[in-house]
Amino acid sequence: MMTVVVVLLLVIAVLYAFAPHAPATPSHVADRAALDAYLSRLTASGTPPGLSVVIVRNGQIAYSRAFGLADGPGRVMATPDTVYHWWSMTKIPTAMAIVQLKEQGRLRLDDDVTKHLPWFEVSYPSRARPAITLRHLLQHTSGLPDTIPAMIGWVHYDDSVRNQTEVVKRQLPAFKRLKSAPGSRAAYSNLNYMVLGAVIEAASGDTYESYVTKNILQPLGMSRTAFVYTPGLAGHAAAGTLPVVHYYTPLLPILLDARALISQRQGKLFWLNRVYIDATPSTGLIGSAPDVARLMLAYLNGGELEGGRILRPESISLLTEAPPVGGRGLGWAVGDTVGLRFLEHWGGGPGFATFMRLYPDRRLGIAMLANGTDLDRAGLADLLASMELPR
């Protein structure tokens, strides 16, 4: 027995030694030169190998830098214009699209989902059968279970989008049993936003991707953000990475075609090929940090940027001031730093990790996009905010 324990400890020690380790995130830095130095050390550790970061304040970009490698095998350095998968940060434009359609009178937040999707059917945990509303989906209080880890297997490698209504119809039967009564508690689920994408298609008469592109991305001049790697994005694309020693690695042969996903191994990292997940409304956008800045600037400016309006000020207030349930507002997670309320959303999936955070009362927004699977999002968001907020 002792021999087995010793062997296991040796294996763990070897794996730990081989895994990449990020330097601890400081709680604050003295100045921007110190911030640059830390982010350089962070990317040099390989966790992540590259990142782009942007800070907006009082209607303009206050900081925009990039560090490390966008593509290690190609020796391509990250720049502010490097594009990354947003993954779940996509849920914020999806929420905005729903509120746009509310402004147009095509839906109400308290509509029963079946008003727009008559085929939508779930199983309840008790005899009570309250309706699931669009508000429940936005706030993650529908009771629908999350689709992780099965969602990791919903990948494709061709540069085409999937019909989102058909995706939901196909996947819903496996996840239709509610974990709680609608409205009773918040529990994060990608399926909520998949269903919202189908609602957007039903209410608008357009595809989800086309609607968001025409009504959010284009009005804000987000020219380096899209749902596929267009020619304009491809030349600036970061390659995703996964540590060779990682708890995801044993899942690759089960959930993914590892030969299609992995481009090559370089030291402690697997560099990945381009990959898409079928569930676009919860994960689908790809874009640059300056384009995230444009989205944040518009939000902090009451829904308008340089003449392009995506939402009325009252709609921004609705999203901003919605009372949180279990830390979740409408679209946003809600928290506070040094007593100041913030709204944020993280993203994470094969090869990439992201976050954006807004302090509406200070007209402050911060975002980071990285080509690593792991990222200390909370610590890094606090660090970036500490550059702009009083301590």
N, C-alpha and C positions, 0 to 999 in steps of 0.2 A: 504494500500500500504506500509506504514511504517513497519507494522508487517511482511510482506513478505520479505522486504529488511533485516530486523533484523534476521529473520530465515535463510535466505540465507547466511548472513555474519557469523552466528554461525556455519552453516554447513561447510562453507569454512574453518573457524578457526579450527574446529574439525578435518577435513580431513588433513589440513596442519600440525596440531600437531601430527597426527598419521603417516604421511608419513615420511620415513627415510630422513635424511638430511646429506649430505656430508660436511665435513669441507672445507672452501674455499681453493682453490689451491693457494699456494704462488707463487710469480713470480720467486723466487730463494731461495735456502737454503744454509747455510754456508758450509756444508760438507755432506758427505755420511751418517754420523750418523744422521744428521738432516733430510735427505731424508728418511732414514729408519723410523724415528719417525713419520714423516708425513704420510707415506704410511701405517703404523700401525694404526694411527688414522683414516685414510680413510676407511680401511677395517673394523675397529671396528664400524664404523657408519652404515655398511650394504649396502653401495652404492659405490662400490660393496662389497660383503662379502669376496671375495678372488681375488687375482691377482698374476700374475707372470710378471716380468719385466726383460728386458735384454738390455744392451748397448754394441755395438761393436765399436772398434776404432783401426785403423792401423792394421787390419788383425787379431785381436783377441778379445775375449770377455773381456770387461773391468769391467762389473758389471752384476750379475745375482742373483736375489733374488725373494722370494715369500712371500706373506703376507696373513693372514686371513684364511678363510675356503674354501676349495674346495667343501665340502659337509657338510652343517650345520647339518642336521638330523643325518648323520653318524659320525659327529665330526671328519671329515678328514681334516687335515690342507693342505693348498696349498703348493706346492713345486715348484722349477724351472722346474721339469719334468711333472707337471700337464698339462693335455691337455684340450683345450678349442675349441669351434667352432671359426673359423676365420671369418665366414660370408664373408663380401665383400672384405676382404683382399685377398680372392681367386682370384680376378680379376687380380692380378699381375702375378701369375703363368700362368693364361690363356693368358695374353698378351705375356708373355715370350714364351709360346708354339706357338703362331702365328708367332713370329719373328724367332723361330727355323725353322718352316716350310718354312718361307721365305728363310732362309739360305740354305735349302735343295732344293730350286727351285720349291717347290710344290705350291707356291702362291706368289703373290705380294701384298703389302699393298694397292695399288691403284686398285686392282681388284674389279670389280662389284660383289656384294654378289651373284648375280644370276649365276655367272660363276661357283660357287661351290655349290650353292643351287638353282637349276632351279625352284623350287616350291615357292621360297621366293617372296611374293607379298605384296605391300603396297599401301596405298591411299595417294595421294599428296594434299597439301593444296591449290595449284594453278595449272595453266595449265602447268607450267614448271615441267619437270620430270627428274631432274638430277639423275644419278645413286648413290645409296648408296654403298660406298666402305668399305673395311676392315679398312682402316685408320679412316673413319668416326666412325665406331663402336668402335674402340680402344679409340678414343678421345671424345666420347659421343657427336659427332656433326651430328649424322645420322638423327635427328628429331624424332626418335622413342620415344613414351611416356614411362614413367616408369611403372613398373608393381605393385608398391606399391600403395594401401594396399592389392590388390587382392593376391599378392604373399604370404602374411602371411597365406593365406588359402591353399597354395600348399604344405601341409606338409604330411609326413608319419612317422611312428614310427618303421617300420621294418628295419632291417639292410641290406638293398639292395639299389642299385642305380637304377635310371630310365634312359632309353634310351634318351639321350639329344636331338637328332634330332626329335624324336617323341614328346618330351615335347614342343619344339618350334613349330612344326607343329600344335599341339593341341591348344596352347595358342595364337599364332600370330594373328588369325583372330579378336580377341577382342581388339588388340592393334595396328592394322596395319595402322591406320590413323596417318600420320606424324603431329607433332606439328609445325614444321618449315622445310624449305627447307634444304636438306642435305648440310652440310658444312657451313651453315650460322651462327650457334651459338651453344654453348655447353650447354647441359642440361642432367644431370646425369640420366641414365636409365639402370636398370638391364637387360632389354631386349637386349641391345647391346651385352652384354657378353654371354647371352644365345645363341644368333645367332652365336657369335664367337665360342662357344663350338660346335655347329653343323658344322661350317666350319672346325674346327679341325678334326672332325670325317670324313668329306667328303675328306679332303686333305690327311689325314694320313691312312685312311682305318681301323682305330682302334677306340675303344670307347674313349670318352673324358677322362674318369677316368684312363683307362689303359695307354693312351698316356702320360698324365702328370706324372703318377707314374713312368713309365719306363724312361722317358726322362728328368725329373726334380727332383723328390723326391729321387729316388734311386741313380742317379749319385752324388747327394750332401750328401748322407748319412743321409737323413731326415727320420730316421727309426721310429720316433714317430709322423708321420703325415700321414693321410690317409683320404679317403672319407667316411668311416664308422668306427664305434667303433670296431676295431679288438681286439682280445684277448690281444694283447700287449698294446693297448690304453685303454681298458676298466678298467684296474686296476689303471690307473692314471687319470681317467676322472673327471673333475669338473662338478658339477650339476649347471645348469642355474637357475637364479632367476628373479622374477618380483615383484616389490613392490605391496602390496595389494591395496594401494591407488596410482593409476597411470592412465594416460589417455589411456593406452592400455587395462586396465582391462575391461571396458565396451564392448570392441570389442571381447573378448574371446568367448562369446556364439554365436556371429555372424560369426566369421571367423574360429574359431578353436573348437575342441572338448575339452572343458576345463577339463573334467574328465580324458581324456587321457593325456593331457599336464601336469597337476598339480599333483605332487607327494604328497605334503602335505604343509600345511600352518604352519609357525613357526614365531610367532610374527608379524612383519610388512612385512614379505616376503612370497611369494609363492616359494617353491622349485619345480623345473620342472623335468619331465622325459626327457629322450633323445628324440630329435626331429630332423628330417631332412627336408629340403626344396627341392622339386623336381628339381629346377633349379640349378644344380651343378656347372656349369662354373662361375656363379656369386657369389655363396655362400657356396660351398660344403666342403672345407677343414676343418679338425679338427687336431689340433696339439699342440705342446709344444713351449714355448718361446725359448729354445735352438735350436730347428729346424728352427724357424723364424730367429734366429741369423745366422744359416748356409746359409739360402737364402740371407740374407743381406750381409754376408761376401763374398759370391760368386759374387753378383752384384757389390759390391765395388771393387772387385779384377778382374774386366774385364770379368766376366762370368765363373770363374774357382775357385774350392776349393779342395785342397788336391788331385789333379789329376783328379777330376771330372769336366768336362767342360760342361756347359749347353748352353752357348752362346759365340760367338766370341766377342772380344773387340769392334769391329765396331758396332755390334748389341746393345751392352750395351750403346754405345755412341748415337746410334739412339734413343733408349728409353729415355736416359737422356737428350739429347739436343733438342728434338723435340720442336719447338716453341709452347707455350701453346695457346689455344683458350679458353677464358673465364676461365682461371685458370686451364685448363685441358690439360695435355700432352698426350703422348701415354701410357695409363694405369694409370699413376700417376696424382695426383693433384699436382700443383706446387705453392710454396710459398716462403717466406723468413723470416729469423730471424736474427736480428742484421746485416742486409745487406747480409746475406749468403743464397743462393738459396737452397731450399730443395725440395725433392720429398716425397710424403706420400700417404698412403691409409688407410681409416678407415673401420671398419666392425661393423655391429650392426644387431641384430635380436633377436628372442626369447631367452632371458636368458643370452646373452653374448654381450660384447662390446670389441673392439680391435682397435689397430692402430699400424702402423710402419711408421717410417720417416727416410729418408736418407739425409745426407749432403755429396754428392759425392766429393766435393772439399776438405773436411776434413776427408774423409774416415771414417765417423761417421754414425752409424745406431742405432736407438732406437726403442723399441717395447714394448707394454704392452698388455696382454691378461687378461680379467677379466670376472667373472661369474655374472655380474650385467647388467641389461638392460640399465642403464644410466652410463655415464662416461664423465668427462670433458676432452675429448681427446685433444683438442687444448691446454688447460692450462697445462695438464700433459706432453704433448710432449714438450712444451716450458720449463717446469720445468726440465725434464730430460736432454734436450739439454743444459740448463744453467750450468749443472755440467761439461760439456766438452767444451763449447764455451766461448770465451772472452766476458765480459760484458762491 
